Amino acid sequence: MNSKSVKNNILPGLSFDTSYAQLPERFFAMMEPVTAKEPKLVFLNEALGTELGLDIDALDKEYAARVFTGAEAQSEGGLLAMTYSGHQFGQFNPQMGDGRAALLGEVIDIKGQRQDIQLKGAGRTAFSKGGDGKAALGPVMREYIISEAMHALGVPTTRSLAVATTGEYVYRDAVLPGAVLTRIASSHLRIGTFQFFAARGDIEGLKILADYAIDRHYPDTKTSPNQYLGLLEKVISAQASLISKWLSIGFIHGVMNTDNMTISGETIDYGPCAFMDQYDHNKVFSSIDRQGRYAFGAQPAIGQWNLSRLAETLLPLMDDDEDKALEMAKTALDQYGPIFMASWTQEMAPKFGMVPNKEPETDREIIRQFLSLLQKHNVDFTNSFQSLTIALMNEEGLKKVKAIFQEDGSFDIWFEQWKARIGSSEQEISVACKIMTRANPIYIPRNHLVEEAIDVATSKGDFSFMEKLLKAIGTPFEKKAGFNRYELPPKPEEEVHQTFCGT
C-alpha cells in the first residue's frame, strides 16, 4: 500500500494511515471539518473499537463525540468524500459521489487488515447536490442495528462503530433529530467507482483505481496471467457468495444500485433494507422500488447485471484487443451462475441439517420444495427452520409443524423426502439437529422491532430498547431467557410493509 499515506492520531490507540488521500485529486474531494451544535456519543461499539485497536479506557466520551461528528478531522484538508458514478434502478448517473458520507481515515486493525473509518451524515460535501449532507437519527440507528446483526450472522458487511447525535434537526418529511454514524469497511470502493473513470474514458485513472483495488483486496491476482481479469473473477466470486448469504437469511437489500455494491464483497448502504417475516420470493419493502427490480428473489440476477457493468469498465485493461477482452469478460461472467448456485446450496443445506453429498441437485430440489411450501402457506421464514428442528425431535413437535402448513398433505410428502435424505436413525437425527441449530438464527432484526427501537429513541431519547435488541441479535443462534418477544413474528397490527431510504 502507498507509503506516502496521510497519518494522524485523533483517537487513542489508532494511527490513521490514509492511503486513498494519496491518489490523484480527481478521485475525491476534501471536506472541511464540521462542528455539531451539541455532539453526544450515544452508542459506542466497544468490541469493534477494540478490534480496530482503539484504547477504550483512554477515550474521552465528549472528545469522541466531536470526532464522531466530524469536528476533529485532521487529515489534509479535513474529511475525504469519494467520487463515483452508478446505475440507479437501471439508469446511469455519471456524477455521484459521497453526498453525505466522508472518510475520516484508514487504520490497520489488530489483525493487520486495513479498514476505512467513515462518517455518515456529518454534513455537505462537494457531491451533496443541494442536499444538507446530514442524517436523521432513525436511519443511523437502523444501519447500526442491521449491519451489526449481519456481522453476527456471518455475512460480510460494513460495520458500525458509533452513533453520535448532533443536537441539531434535519428536515425531511418531518423535522427529525440529527445524528452521525461512524461506519467501518475494508474499503468503500464500489462498482460505481470504476464506472466513474470508464464513463470519462479516463483509462489512466481506471488503471490507478484497479491497481489500488488489487493491492488492497486481491494482491494474489498480481501473479495471474491477467491481473485485471483476475480482479473481475475475484469480485464475481465475492458478490455471488454475498448474495447467497442474503437469501439464506431472508435479507432484502432494497437498493442494489451499482454504487451500492462493493469490490470487497461486503454489504454496504443499509437504506430501505429489511428481513422478511413471511416468506415471499417476490417480496419488496423499499418504498422507492416500485417495479420490484430489487425484490428478494431478483437479487441474484441483479448481482450478475451489476457485475456485467464492472466487466465493461475493465475491458480496456484486460486486453487492447476489444474482442479478446469481451470474450474474457463473458467467460468470467458465465461462471457467476454456477458459483452462486454452489454457494447458495452451501448456505441453505445446513439449514436443513443436510451434510454435503454427491447429489447437490437433489438437495436443491428439497430446498426449493420447502420454500414453495412457505410461499403457499405464508409461513414465517426464520421460524420455519426452528419448527423443522422441533419436528425432527418428537411426534408432538411434528404435529405442531403440520398445523402450520394447514395439514393439506403437501408438507407430509415433503417431510418424508427430507427425512429420507438426512436419515432416520437416532444418531443421524441428532447430527442433523446440531447442524440446524448452528445454521438457523433464532433472532433477526425484525422490522417492527427495529421501528420500535427507533420510535422510542427519537421520541423519548430512550435507547434501552435498542440496547436489548442489539443484545438479542448479537448472538443470534443462542436462545436467551426473557427474549421471547424478539423471536416472534409481528402481530398483524405490527407488520411493517414499507421501508424508506432516509436521505
C-alpha positions, 0 to 999 in steps of 0.5 A: 500500500502507498507509503506516502499515506496521510497519518494522524492520531485523533483517537487513542490507540489508532494511527490513521494511515490514509492511503486513498488521500494519496491518489490523484485529486480527481478521485475525491474531494476534501471536506472541511471539518464540521462542528455539531451544535451539541455532539453526544456519543450515544452508542459506542461499539466497544468490541469493534473499537477494540478490534480496530485497536482503539484504547477504550479506557483512554477515550474521552466520551465528549472528545469522541463525540466531536470526532464522531461528528466530524469536528476533529478531522485532521487529515489534509484538508479535513474529511475525504468524500469519494467520487463515483458514478452508478446505475440507479434502478437501471439508469446511469448517473455519471456524477455521484459521489459521497453526498453525505458520507466522508472518510475520516481515515484508514487504520490497520486493525489488530489483525493487520487488515486495513479498514476505512473509518467513515462518517455518515451524515456529518454534513455537505460535501462537494457531491451533496447536490443541494442536499444538507449532507446530514442524517436523521437519527432513525436511519443511523440507528437502523444501519447500526442495528442491521449491519451489526446483526449481519456481522453476527450472522456471518455475512460480510458487511460494513460495520458500525462503530458509533452513533453520535447525535448532533443536537441539531434537526434535519428536515425531511418529511418531518423535522427529525433529530440529527445524528452521525454514524461512524461506519467501518469497511475494508474499503468503500470502493464500489462498482460505481467507482470504476464506472466513474473513470470508464464513463470519462474514458479516463483509462489512466485513472481506471488503471490507478483505481484497479491497481489500488483495488488489487493491492488492497483486496486481491494482491494474489491476482498480481501473479495471474496471467491477467491481473485485471481479469483476475480482479473481475473473477475475484469480485464475481466470486465475492458478490455471488457468495454475498448474495447467497448469504442474503437469501439464506437469511431472508435479507432484502437489500432494497437498493442494489444500485451499482454504487451500492455494491462493493469490490470487497464483497461486503454489504454496504448502504443499509437504506430501505433494507429489511428481513422478511417475516413471511416468506415471499420470493417476490417480496419488496419493502423499499418504498422507492422500488416500485417495479420490484427490480430489487425484490428478494428473489431478483437479487441474484440476477441483479448481482450478475447485471451489476457485475456485467457493468464492472466487466465493461469498465475493465475491458480496456485493461484486460486486453487492447484487443476489444474482442479478446477482452469481451470474450474474457469478460463473458467467460468470467461472467458465465461462471457467476451462475454456477458459483452462486448456485454452489454457494447458495446450496452451501448456505441453505443445506445446513439449514436443513441439517443436510451434510454435503453429498454427491447429489447437490441437485437433489438437495436443491430440489428439497430446498426449493420444495420447502420454500414453495411450501412457505410461499403457499402457506405464508409461513414465517421464514426464520421460524420455519427452520426452528419448527423443522428442528422441533419436528425432527425431535418428537411426534408432538413437535411434528404435529405442531409443524403440520398445523402450520402448513394447514395439514393439506398433505403437501408438507407430509410428502415433503417431510418424508423426502427430507427425512429420507435424505438426512436419515432416520436413525437416532444418531443421524437425527441428532447430527442433523439437529446440531447442524440446524441449530448452528445454521438457523438464527433464532433472532433477526432484526425484525422490522417492527422491532427495529421501528420500535427501537427507533420510535422510542429513541427519537421520541423519548431519547430512550435507547434501552430498547435498542440496547436489548435488541442489539443484545438479542441479535448479537448472538443470534443462534443462542436462545436467551431467557426473557427474549421471547418477544424478539423471536416472534413474528409481528402481530398483524397490527405490527407488520411493517410493509414499507421501508424508506431510504432516509436521505 
